[in-house]
Amino acid sequence: LGALKATHGNQNYDLPAEVDTDSVYTVVVWCERFRSAFGAARLA
């Protein structure tokens, strides 16, 4: 979905139209530099 818009607070991101929401249930906040997941969110 791209880079974070901010490092704190609520954020909303639009999913690209080609994302199959019947097979994708979560998104992960991934830090490439540290190769680590910092959080995840369930898609509603």
C-alpha positions in Angstrom: 0.0 0.0 0.0 3.0 2.2 0.3 4.9 4.1 3.0 3.3 5.2 6.2 1.6 8.6 6.2 2.7 9.2 9.8 4.3 7.4 12.7 1.4 7.8 15.1 -2.4 8.2 15.1 -5.2 6.7 13.1 -4.5 6.3 9.4 -6.6 5.1 6.4 -5.3 3.7 3.1 -7.2 2.8 0.0 -6.7 -0.7 -1.4 -5.9 -0.9 -5.1 -8.8 -2.1 -7.2 -6.9 -5.3 -8.2 -6.6 -6.5 -4.6 -8.9 -9.5 -4.1 -10.5 -8.8 -0.8 -12.0 -12.3 -0.7 -8.5 -13.8 -0.3 -6.7 -11.0 1.5 -7.7 -10.5 5.2 -4.9 -8.5 6.8 -2.2 -6.0 6.1 1.1 -5.9 7.9 3.3 -2.9 8.8 6.7 -4.0 7.7 10.0 -2.3 8.4 12.4 -3.1 5.5 15.4 -1.6 7.3 15.0 -3.9 10.4 13.3 -6.7 8.5 10.6 -6.8 11.1 6.8 -6.6 11.4 5.7 -3.8 13.6 2.0 -4.5 13.5 -1.0 -5.8 11.5 -4.6 -4.9 10.9 -7.6 -6.9 9.9 -9.4 -5.6 6.8 -13.0 -4.7 7.4 
